[in-house]
Amino acid sequence: MLFNIKESGKIAIDKMLEKENKKDKTFRIYIRRVSN
């Protein structure tokens, strides 16, 4: 259950960060570390 929530959350964050990609690359890396 928790895994599914984390996965869908990671996908939503990825889509959100695609728009902000140029601004917040370090934040994107941080989110990936937290997700893994």
CHARMM internal coordinates of N, CA and C (Angstrom, degrees):
IC EDIT
DIST 1 N 1 CA 1.4686
DIST 1 CA 1 C 1.5234
ANGL 1 N 1 CA 1 C 110.60
DIST 1 C 2 N 1.3243
ANGL 1 CA 1 C 2 N 115.32
DIHE 1 N 1 CA 1 C 2 N -52.31
DIST 2 N 2 CA 1.4685
ANGL 1 C 2 N 2 CA 119.97
DIHE 1 CA 1 C 2 N 2 CA -179.74
DIST 2 CA 2 C 1.5240
ANGL 2 N 2 CA 2 C 111.03
DIHE 1 C 2 N 2 CA 2 C -61.18
DIST 2 C 3 N 1.3392
ANGL 2 CA 2 C 3 N 116.17
DIHE 2 N 2 CA 2 C 3 N -38.39
DIST 3 N 3 CA 1.4617
ANGL 2 C 3 N 3 CA 120.14
DIHE 2 CA 2 C 3 N 3 CA 178.62
DIST 3 CA 3 C 1.5223
ANGL 3 N 3 CA 3 C 111.01
DIHE 2 C 3 N 3 CA 3 C -60.63
DIST 3 C 4 N 1.3388
ANGL 3 CA 3 C 4 N 116.87
DIHE 3 N 3 CA 3 C 4 N -43.64
DIST 4 N 4 CA 1.4629
ANGL 3 C 4 N 4 CA 120.69
DIHE 3 CA 3 C 4 N 4 CA -179.72
DIST 4 CA 4 C 1.5208
ANGL 4 N 4 CA 4 C 111.35
DIHE 3 C 4 N 4 CA 4 C -63.54
DIST 4 C 5 N 1.3247
ANGL 4 CA 4 C 5 N 116.85
DIHE 4 N 4 CA 4 C 5 N -40.84
DIST 5 N 5 CA 1.4699
ANGL 4 C 5 N 5 CA 120.76
DIHE 4 CA 4 C 5 N 5 CA 177.82
DIST 5 CA 5 C 1.5259
ANGL 5 N 5 CA 5 C 109.78
DIHE 4 C 5 N 5 CA 5 C -63.04
DIST 5 C 6 N 1.3163
ANGL 5 CA 5 C 6 N 116.72
DIHE 5 N 5 CA 5 C 6 N -43.33
DIST 6 N 6 CA 1.4692
ANGL 5 C 6 N 6 CA 120.22
DIHE 5 CA 5 C 6 N 6 CA -179.61
DIST 6 CA 6 C 1.5194
ANGL 6 N 6 CA 6 C 110.97
DIHE 5 C 6 N 6 CA 6 C -65.54
DIST 6 C 7 N 1.3209
ANGL 6 CA 6 C 7 N 117.33
DIHE 6 N 6 CA 6 C 7 N -40.36
DIST 7 N 7 CA 1.4667
ANGL 6 C 7 N 7 CA 120.96
DIHE 6 CA 6 C 7 N 7 CA -179.23
DIST 7 CA 7 C 1.5171
ANGL 7 N 7 CA 7 C 111.33
DIHE 6 C 7 N 7 CA 7 C -64.97
DIST 7 C 8 N 1.3314
ANGL 7 CA 7 C 8 N 117.72
DIHE 7 N 7 CA 7 C 8 N -48.71
DIST 8 N 8 CA 1.4669
ANGL 7 C 8 N 8 CA 120.55
DIHE 7 CA 7 C 8 N 8 CA -179.39
DIST 8 CA 8 C 1.5207
ANGL 8 N 8 CA 8 C 109.76
DIHE 7 C 8 N 8 CA 8 C -66.10
DIST 8 C 9 N 1.3261
ANGL 8 CA 8 C 9 N 116.87
DIHE 8 N 8 CA 8 C 9 N -35.64
DIST 9 N 9 CA 1.4574
ANGL 8 C 9 N 9 CA 120.37
DIHE 8 CA 8 C 9 N 9 CA 176.17
DIST 9 CA 9 C 1.5187
ANGL 9 N 9 CA 9 C 111.61
DIHE 8 C 9 N 9 CA 9 C -64.48
DIST 9 C 10 N 1.3336
ANGL 9 CA 9 C 10 N 116.71
DIHE 9 N 9 CA 9 C 10 N -39.64
DIST 10 N 10 CA 1.4676
ANGL 9 C 10 N 10 CA 121.03
DIHE 9 CA 9 C 10 N 10 CA 179.30
DIST 10 CA 10 C 1.5213
ANGL 10 N 10 CA 10 C 110.44
DIHE 9 C 10 N 10 CA 10 C -65.46
DIST 10 C 11 N 1.3300
ANGL 10 CA 10 C 11 N 116.86
DIHE 10 N 10 CA 10 C 11 N -40.04
DIST 11 N 11 CA 1.4678
ANGL 10 C 11 N 11 CA 120.75
DIHE 10 CA 10 C 11 N 11 CA 178.42
DIST 11 CA 11 C 1.5265
ANGL 11 N 11 CA 11 C 110.05
DIHE 10 C 11 N 11 CA 11 C -64.46
DIST 11 C 12 N 1.3275
ANGL 11 CA 11 C 12 N 117.05
DIHE 11 N 11 CA 11 C 12 N -44.48
DIST 12 N 12 CA 1.4678
ANGL 11 C 12 N 12 CA 121.14
DIHE 11 CA 11 C 12 N 12 CA 179.51
DIST 12 CA 12 C 1.5214
ANGL 12 N 12 CA 12 C 110.55
DIHE 11 C 12 N 12 CA 12 C -62.65
DIST 12 C 13 N 1.3356
ANGL 12 CA 12 C 13 N 116.41
DIHE 12 N 12 CA 12 C 13 N -42.84
DIST 13 N 13 CA 1.4695
ANGL 12 C 13 N 13 CA 120.99
DIHE 12 CA 12 C 13 N 13 CA 178.58
DIST 13 CA 13 C 1.5185
ANGL 13 N 13 CA 13 C 110.13
DIHE 12 C 13 N 13 CA 13 C -64.97
DIST 13 C 14 N 1.3303
ANGL 13 CA 13 C 14 N 117.42
DIHE 13 N 13 CA 13 C 14 N -41.30
DIST 14 N 14 CA 1.4676
ANGL 13 C 14 N 14 CA 120.85
DIHE 13 CA 13 C 14 N 14 CA 178.02
DIST 14 CA 14 C 1.5196
ANGL 14 N 14 CA 14 C 111.23
DIHE 13 C 14 N 14 CA 14 C -58.98
DIST 14 C 15 N 1.3337
ANGL 14 CA 14 C 15 N 117.21
DIHE 14 N 14 CA 14 C 15 N -45.38
DIST 15 N 15 CA 1.4647
ANGL 14 C 15 N 15 CA 120.78
DIHE 14 CA 14 C 15 N 15 CA 179.99
DIST 15 CA 15 C 1.5185
ANGL 15 N 15 CA 15 C 110.75
DIHE 14 C 15 N 15 CA 15 C -64.94
DIST 15 C 16 N 1.3382
ANGL 15 CA 15 C 16 N 116.13
DIHE 15 N 15 CA 15 C 16 N -41.05
DIST 16 N 16 CA 1.4592
ANGL 15 C 16 N 16 CA 121.13
DIHE 15 CA 15 C 16 N 16 CA 178.32
DIST 16 CA 16 C 1.5268
ANGL 16 N 16 CA 16 C 110.23
DIHE 15 C 16 N 16 CA 16 C -62.96
DIST 16 C 17 N 1.3301
ANGL 16 CA 16 C 17 N 115.97
DIHE 16 N 16 CA 16 C 17 N -43.61
DIST 17 N 17 CA 1.4607
ANGL 16 C 17 N 17 CA 119.89
DIHE 16 CA 16 C 17 N 17 CA -176.01
DIST 17 CA 17 C 1.5177
ANGL 17 N 17 CA 17 C 112.66
DIHE 16 C 17 N 17 CA 17 C -75.50
DIST 17 C 18 N 1.3148
ANGL 17 CA 17 C 18 N 118.06
DIHE 17 N 17 CA 17 C 18 N -20.16
DIST 18 N 18 CA 1.4656
ANGL 17 C 18 N 18 CA 119.57
DIHE 17 CA 17 C 18 N 18 CA 175.38
DIST 18 CA 18 C 1.5201
ANGL 18 N 18 CA 18 C 110.43
DIHE 17 C 18 N 18 CA 18 C -58.16
DIST 18 C 19 N 1.3310
ANGL 18 CA 18 C 19 N 116.64
DIHE 18 N 18 CA 18 C 19 N -37.08
DIST 19 N 19 CA 1.4618
ANGL 18 C 19 N 19 CA 121.34
DIHE 18 CA 18 C 19 N 19 CA 179.02
DIST 19 CA 19 C 1.5254
ANGL 19 N 19 CA 19 C 111.07
DIHE 18 C 19 N 19 CA 19 C -71.45
DIST 19 C 20 N 1.3231
ANGL 19 CA 19 C 20 N 115.94
DIHE 19 N 19 CA 19 C 20 N -34.17
DIST 20 N 20 CA 1.4657
ANGL 19 C 20 N 20 CA 121.80
DIHE 19 CA 19 C 20 N 20 CA -177.47
DIST 20 CA 20 C 1.5257
ANGL 20 N 20 CA 20 C 111.76
DIHE 19 C 20 N 20 CA 20 C -96.17
DIST 20 C 21 N 1.3162
ANGL 20 CA 20 C 21 N 116.21
DIHE 20 N 20 CA 20 C 21 N 10.42
DIST 21 N 21 CA 1.4622
ANGL 20 C 21 N 21 CA 122.38
DIHE 20 CA 20 C 21 N 21 CA -167.12
DIST 21 CA 21 C 1.5182
ANGL 21 N 21 CA 21 C 112.28
DIHE 20 C 21 N 21 CA 21 C -54.43
DIST 21 C 22 N 1.3137
ANGL 21 CA 21 C 22 N 116.99
DIHE 21 N 21 CA 21 C 22 N -43.56
DIST 22 N 22 CA 1.4580
ANGL 21 C 22 N 22 CA 120.54
DIHE 21 CA 21 C 22 N 22 CA -175.66
DIST 22 CA 22 C 1.5189
ANGL 22 N 22 CA 22 C 111.49
DIHE 21 C 22 N 22 CA 22 C -68.53
DIST 22 C 23 N 1.3313
ANGL 22 CA 22 C 23 N 116.45
DIHE 22 N 22 CA 22 C 23 N -30.50
DIST 23 N 23 CA 1.4654
ANGL 22 C 23 N 23 CA 120.17
DIHE 22 CA 22 C 23 N 23 CA -178.27
DIST 23 CA 23 C 1.5277
ANGL 23 N 23 CA 23 C 111.67
DIHE 22 C 23 N 23 CA 23 C -80.54
DIST 23 C 24 N 1.3411
ANGL 23 CA 23 C 24 N 115.67
DIHE 23 N 23 CA 23 C 24 N -45.01
DIST 24 N 24 CA 1.4587
ANGL 23 C 24 N 24 CA 119.78
DIHE 23 CA 23 C 24 N 24 CA -161.73
DIST 24 CA 24 C 1.5245
ANGL 24 N 24 CA 24 C 113.62
DIHE 23 C 24 N 24 CA 24 C -121.83
DIST 24 C 25 N 1.2994
ANGL 24 CA 24 C 25 N 117.68
DIHE 24 N 24 CA 24 C 25 N 52.24
DIST 25 N 25 CA 1.4693
ANGL 24 C 25 N 25 CA 119.63
DIHE 24 CA 24 C 25 N 25 CA 179.20
DIST 25 CA 25 C 1.5260
ANGL 25 N 25 CA 25 C 111.65
DIHE 24 C 25 N 25 CA 25 C -64.89
DIST 25 C 26 N 1.3249
ANGL 25 CA 25 C 26 N 117.92
DIHE 25 N 25 CA 25 C 26 N -36.30
DIST 26 N 26 CA 1.4623
ANGL 25 C 26 N 26 CA 119.91
DIHE 25 CA 25 C 26 N 26 CA -179.86
DIST 26 CA 26 C 1.5194
ANGL 26 N 26 CA 26 C 110.36
DIHE 25 C 26 N 26 CA 26 C -68.19
DIST 26 C 27 N 1.3341
ANGL 26 CA 26 C 27 N 117.21
DIHE 26 N 26 CA 26 C 27 N -37.38
DIST 27 N 27 CA 1.4641
ANGL 26 C 27 N 27 CA 120.57
DIHE 26 CA 26 C 27 N 27 CA 177.21
DIST 27 CA 27 C 1.5237
ANGL 27 N 27 CA 27 C 110.43
DIHE 26 C 27 N 27 CA 27 C -64.03
DIST 27 C 28 N 1.3390
ANGL 27 CA 27 C 28 N 116.78
DIHE 27 N 27 CA 27 C 28 N -39.55
DIST 28 N 28 CA 1.4673
ANGL 27 C 28 N 28 CA 122.03
DIHE 27 CA 27 C 28 N 28 CA 177.31
DIST 28 CA 28 C 1.5275
ANGL 28 N 28 CA 28 C 110.74
DIHE 27 C 28 N 28 CA 28 C -59.28
DIST 28 C 29 N 1.3334
ANGL 28 CA 28 C 29 N 116.32
DIHE 28 N 28 CA 28 C 29 N -44.87
DIST 29 N 29 CA 1.4657
ANGL 28 C 29 N 29 CA 120.90
DIHE 28 CA 28 C 29 N 29 CA 178.67
DIST 29 CA 29 C 1.5304
ANGL 29 N 29 CA 29 C 109.88
DIHE 28 C 29 N 29 CA 29 C -62.59
DIST 29 C 30 N 1.3345
ANGL 29 CA 29 C 30 N 116.40
DIHE 29 N 29 CA 29 C 30 N -42.09
DIST 30 N 30 CA 1.4624
ANGL 29 C 30 N 30 CA 121.12
DIHE 29 CA 29 C 30 N 30 CA 178.84
DIST 30 CA 30 C 1.5289
ANGL 30 N 30 CA 30 C 111.04
DIHE 29 C 30 N 30 CA 30 C -59.86
DIST 30 C 31 N 1.3379
ANGL 30 CA 30 C 31 N 116.60
DIHE 30 N 30 CA 30 C 31 N -45.66
DIST 31 N 31 CA 1.4668
ANGL 30 C 31 N 31 CA 120.90
DIHE 30 CA 30 C 31 N 31 CA 179.37
DIST 31 CA 31 C 1.5236
ANGL 31 N 31 CA 31 C 110.53
DIHE 30 C 31 N 31 CA 31 C -61.10
DIST 31 C 32 N 1.3261
ANGL 31 CA 31 C 32 N 117.18
DIHE 31 N 31 CA 31 C 32 N -41.73
DIST 32 N 32 CA 1.4653
ANGL 31 C 32 N 32 CA 120.08
DIHE 31 CA 31 C 32 N 32 CA 179.12
DIST 32 CA 32 C 1.5307
ANGL 32 N 32 CA 32 C 111.22
DIHE 31 C 32 N 32 CA 32 C -62.81
DIST 32 C 33 N 1.3302
ANGL 32 CA 32 C 33 N 117.72
DIHE 32 N 32 CA 32 C 33 N -40.21
DIST 33 N 33 CA 1.4666
ANGL 32 C 33 N 33 CA 120.34
DIHE 32 CA 32 C 33 N 33 CA 178.19
DIST 33 CA 33 C 1.5195
ANGL 33 N 33 CA 33 C 110.79
DIHE 32 C 33 N 33 CA 33 C -63.74
DIST 33 C 34 N 1.3325
ANGL 33 CA 33 C 34 N 116.50
DIHE 33 N 33 CA 33 C 34 N -42.08
DIST 34 N 34 CA 1.4643
ANGL 33 C 34 N 34 CA 120.47
DIHE 33 CA 33 C 34 N 34 CA 179.77
DIST 34 CA 34 C 1.5236
ANGL 34 N 34 CA 34 C 110.85
DIHE 33 C 34 N 34 CA 34 C -65.60
DIST 34 C 35 N 1.3355
ANGL 34 CA 34 C 35 N 116.19
DIHE 34 N 34 CA 34 C 35 N -39.90
DIST 35 N 35 CA 1.4660
ANGL 34 C 35 N 35 CA 120.37
DIHE 34 CA 34 C 35 N 35 CA -178.62
DIST 35 CA 35 C 1.5252
ANGL 35 N 35 CA 35 C 111.70
DIHE 34 C 35 N 35 CA 35 C -67.31
DIST 35 C 36 N 1.3377
ANGL 35 CA 35 C 36 N 117.46
DIHE 35 N 35 CA 35 C 36 N -37.35
DIST 36 N 36 CA 1.4595
ANGL 35 C 36 N 36 CA 121.30
DIHE 35 CA 35 C 36 N 36 CA 179.37
DIST 36 CA 36 C 1.5174
ANGL 36 N 36 CA 36 C 110.16
DIHE 35 C 36 N 36 CA 36 C -83.52
END
COOR INIT
IC SEED 1 N 1 CA 1 C
IC BUILD
